[in-house]
Amino acid sequence: MQQRTILSKGKKYIVNCPSSEDVGPACNPGTLWMQSSNLLWYSVNLTGTSASNDIALYVNQTPLNWVSPGGQDFGYQLLACIDNTASYQVYLSGSTGDVTCSIAQTPWAYDQSNTKPYLLLQSLTDGYCYPVYARSGSIYLFPSPNGRVWMQNTNPPPVPSVSPVIPFSYAPDTAIVGWYDKNWTPEQGEPKTGNLAYFNANADKASVISINVENRGLIELTIGSEFPMLQELTCYGNNFSTIDISNLTELVNFSGENLSSLDTSKNVNLVEVSVSNSPLLSVDISKNTKLNVIQFISCGLTSIDLSHNTKVSILVLSENSLTSVDISNNPLINTCIFNNNALTNVDDILSNLNIAGINGGILRLQGGTNTVPTGGINNTDYIALNGRGWSMQINT
């Protein structure tokens, strides 16, 4: 089986399907073809809606008139468990009329290069696609009703009469939170985890310093002044486009995606900000003078002002539309990733890094329409940096 990346509403999703050749027009994104123990292939979708919270796996009991060419497609899927580091085999068993989808209880011990973080399958009921995760305990498949999306090149789903809103404090039991509080020590190992009901009942919010709601399918996240000590917020893999973090004045690390705007002007203690797959177009980080790590990947940026961020050492701005980046006021940079932009000041970037005198850094300027430095690999600053152990990739 093959893996496709589908772009929907500015965000990339992994879709699992047979190879793109010899499968016919019926193989749509969000439909999975798998082989059962009777060696026939069947299509797998979902049924149900998020509103009724009844999303379930559905195996069409009519065999597909399709044979994997040369047996090149795997008849199963490998799915990473979100609660541990193992991968598990998802497979079909049974014969026509009684084909069921199961997940192995023993971790997959072989090649895991095709392991996926989730399966994104379309519900035949409402047309939305929903992520299906593997959960631990007795390993089971969990279709998340709150992660729904619809994909390009498919008919948009019907607009529900009531759009479900899931504030942080009232998220469903299926939304798992990981958190640390001020009394946590490294000897305790992993963070505390539990669903929102458990979190609300047991967490001392006034002392919580770290919250992780990555890949929880939330469409709204509200975290306010009840978390006065919060230093770290991780919220990748959700479906909200805005988040208000203005009350989180102690915030040190923030990471998220799919955001249409981000205001960090009140977060003066930020040391690391990481945002990806977000149509931000522009950002203002002038108030965040403590930033050491700045990452904006695939955010549509056309410009960025780094003149106030003199402490930055890791700067990642790949997959944007930048024509110029001024790092003349950033002498501590040791990692500089500018892949796939439209930079015209590559000579200046090399010169600034050389003047700063840092040894053993990383520089990536390939791809997009980034200009070739004057002289290419014979550029004076390029040669100097190379002599000081920099790993560099440029357009030639």
N, C-alpha and C positions, 0 to 999 in steps of 0.2 A: 504494500500500500504506500501511496505517496502523500506528501504533506504540501499543502498550498498555503500561501499567506494572502489573505483577503483584506483589502483596505476598506473600512466602513466608517464613515463619519470621522475621518482623520485618524483612525486608530487601526493598527494591524491585528488581525486575528489568525490563529492557526486553524485550518480546516483539513480534515482528513478524508481522503477519497482515493479511488483507484488511480492508476497512472492516467495521464491526460489523453493517451492514445488508445484506440480500440475499445472505448467504453460506451460510446454512443451519447446522444444528447440528453439522455435521461439522468446522467450522472451530474447532479447539481451540487454546488457548494452547500455544505450542511447536511448532505446525505452520505452515509458511510456504507461501503460495500465490504462485507466480511464473509469468509468461508466457514461453513459449519462442519461438524464432524462427519457429515455425509458427503463431504467434498463439493457440495453445491454452494453457490454464492447467493446471499440475501442482502437486501437493503435495510439499513438501520436508521431510524429517525427518532423523533420524540413526539409525544402527544401531550395535551394539556396546555394551561396558560399560567402566567405568573399571578394573575388576579385570583385565580382559584387555588393556586399553590398545589397543583396536581401534575406537575411536569414528570413524565415517566418515559423510560425507553420503550421504543416500539420496533419490533422486528416484523417486516412484511413477510408473510408466510408463503408468498409466491416466489419460487426460485427465479433468479435472474438468468436470462439467456446469454451468459457471458462466461468465458473461460480466460483466466489469466494467461496472456501470451507468453509461452515459454516458462510458465510457472514463476514469473519474476516478481509477482506481488505477494506479499505476506498476507495470510488470511486472518491475521489477528492484529491487535494494536498493543503498543507498550505505553503505559500511562504512569507518570510519576505520582507517587502518593504525596499529598500536600502536608501530611502530618509527620512524615519521616523522609529519609533519603533514598528509599528503595523504589524500584519500578516493578510493575505488575502487568501480567498479560491479560488483555481483554479478549475474549473469544466467544464464538457461537457454538452451541451444541444442540443435537437433536435433529430430527428429520422434519420435512415439510408438514406444517400444521402444529408442530410442537418445538419450533426452534426458539431457543432462549439465549439471552446475552448474559455472560457471567464474567467474573474476574477471579483470577487465580489467587489463592491464599499464600502461595510461596513466592518470595521475591524472584524476579528474573535475574539469572546469574550469568547471562551471556552478553553479547554486544548490545549496548544500550544507546547507540547513536541515533536510533529512531524514536527514542522515548519522547513523549509529548507532555506538556504541563496540564493539558486538558483536551477533551474532545469537544468540538463546537458543532452541535447538531441542530437541525431545524425542526421546530414543532409543526406537525401537519395540521394542528388545530388553529393556531393564530399566526403562523408564518414567521415568527421570530426565531432566532437562533439562541440557544442557551449553552453555556459551558457545562460539561460533565466532568467532575473531578473524581479521583480515587481518594477515599478516606480510610483512616486506620481504625484499629480495634479489630473486629472481624472485617477484613478488607471489603469495602463495598463501593459501588458506583453512586455518586451523588449528583444529580442534575440540579444546578442552581437556578431557582426561578427568578432571581434578582439580577442576573447578569445578561439579560436579553439584549440582543442587537439585531439589526437586519443588514443584509449585505448588498453591496452593489451588484448589478446585473441579475438581481432577483426582484420580484414584485414586492414593493413595500408592504409590511403587515398592516392590518387594519388599526386605526387609531383607537385605543381603548377609551371607554367612556370616562374612566377615572384613572389617572396616572398614579401608580403607587409611589409614595414618597417615603423614604426610609431614613429618617434622621439617625445620627449615630446612637443616641440614647434609646431609640425604639426599633432598632434593626431586628429582624427575625432571629430566632434561635440558631438558625443555620449560619449566621455570620460570626465566625470565630475571631477572637481578638487575642493577640499576644501582647503582653505588657511587662514592664519592669517598674518597681517602685523604688523609692529612695533608700530602702533598706536592703536592696539586692546587692549581693557580693558575687564576684567571679566564681567562687566555690560552689554557688548554687546552680551553675550551669545554665540550662535553657530557661527562657522566660516563662512566666506564668501564662497559661492559655485557658480559654473557656469561651462559651458563647456570650452574647450580650447580656442575657439574663444573669448569668453567673458573674460577669464583669461588674454589672451594676449593683449586684448584691454583695460582692466581696471586695472589690477594689476600693482602696482609699484614694479617690480621685485627686484629692489635694496633694498626694505624695507620688502620683504616677509620673515617671520621668520618660517613659518610652511607650509608644503605641504602634502596633503593626496591624493593619487591616488590608494587607496586600492580597489581591485576587479574591475579594469577597463579594464582588458583584453589586456593590452599593451604588445607588444612583443619587444619593445625597449624603454628605458627611458634615455634621455639625459638631465642632469641638470648640468650646468656649472657655470662659474664665474659670470654670470649675476645675480646670487643669493648670493651676498657676505655676507648677514646677515642670511642665512637659518640655523635654529637651529634644526628643526625637519623634518624628511622625513619618511613617512609611505607608503610602497609600497607592502604590502601583496597581494596575489591573482592575480598576473600578470604572464606573460609567458616569460619574459626575464631571461636569466641565468647569465648575467654579468651586472654590473653597475659601472660607474666610479664616485666616490664621492671625488676624490682627491682635487678638487677645493673648496669643501665645508668645509673650515677650521674652521668655527664657529659651525659646526654641533654638537649638543648635544645628540639627540636621533635618532637612525636609526633602522628601522625594515623592514624586507623583507623575501622572501622565494624563493625557486626554483633556488638558486644561485649556480653556480659551482665554483665561487671564490669571495673573498671579501678582498679588500685592504683598511685597515683603518689607515695606517701608517701616513697619513697627517691629520687625524682627531683627533688631540691631545686634543680637548675639549669634546670628547665623554664622556657622563655620563651613557648612556644606549644603549646597542646593543642587538637586539633580532632577531634571524634568525632561521627559521624552514624549514623542508622538503627540505634540500639543500645538495647535494653531495660534501660538502667542503673538507672532509677528514682531513684537518688541518687548523688552523687559527693562525695568529700572532697578538696578541693584546698587545704586549710589549710596544708600544708607547702610548697606551691609559691608562695612569696612573690615570686618573680621573674617570674611570668607577666605577659606583655604582651598576649597574644592568648588569649582563652578562647572556644571554640566547642563547644557541645553542641546539635546539631540533631536533632530527632526521637529523643530519648533517653528520653522518658517521665518527665522530671524533674518532681517535685512541689515541690521546694524546693532551694535552693543557698545556701551560706554563702560570701560574697565578702569578708568582713570582713578577711581576711588578705592579700587580693590588691590591695594599694594601688597597684600599678604598672600595672594593666590599663588599656589604652586602647581595645581592640577587644573588645566583648562581644556574642556572638551566641548567643542561647538560644531560637531560634524553634522552633515545632512541638513544644512540650512541654505540660505541664499545670500550669505555675507559677501560683500565685494571688498571689504577692508576691515581689518582688526588691528587696532592700535594697542600694542603691549609694551610701549616705551616706558610706562609707569609701573610695570609688573616684573621687577627684577628677580623674583623668587621662583618663577615658572620652571619646573623640571619635566612636566608632561604637557604637551601641546598637541591636541588632536583637532585638526581642521579639515578632515576629509570631506570631499563632495560639497564644496562651496563654489563661489565665483570670485575668489580673491585675486586682486590685482596688485597687492602690496607684499608679495612673497619675499622680495628682496629686503624690505624693511623688517619683516618678521625674523628672518635669518640674522640680520644685523643686530636687532635688539637682543636676541637670545645670545649671540656671541658676546656682545658688550656686557651682559649680565654676568658672564663668567661661570655659569653652572656647569658641572661635569656630569656625564653619564645620563643625560636626559633622553626623552622620547619626543620625536616630532613627526607628525603625520600630515602631509599636505597633498596627498594624491587624490585623484578623482575629481568629478565635477569639471568646472572650467578654471580651476586654480591655475594661475600662470606658472610657467617654467621660470625658475630663478635665472637671472642673468648669468650666462656661462654654464647653466645646468649644474652637474656635479663638480664642475670646476670653479664654481662660485667661491670667492675668497672666504666668505663667512661659513658656507657649507663645509669647506675643507677644514676650517678651524674647529668647528663643532664636531666634525667627524674625528678629528685628532683628540678631542677631549672625551671620546667615548659615547657620543650621542648616537642613538638609533634613529635613522631618518628615512622617510619615504616621500618622494616628491614626484610631480609630473615631469616627464622628460620629452 
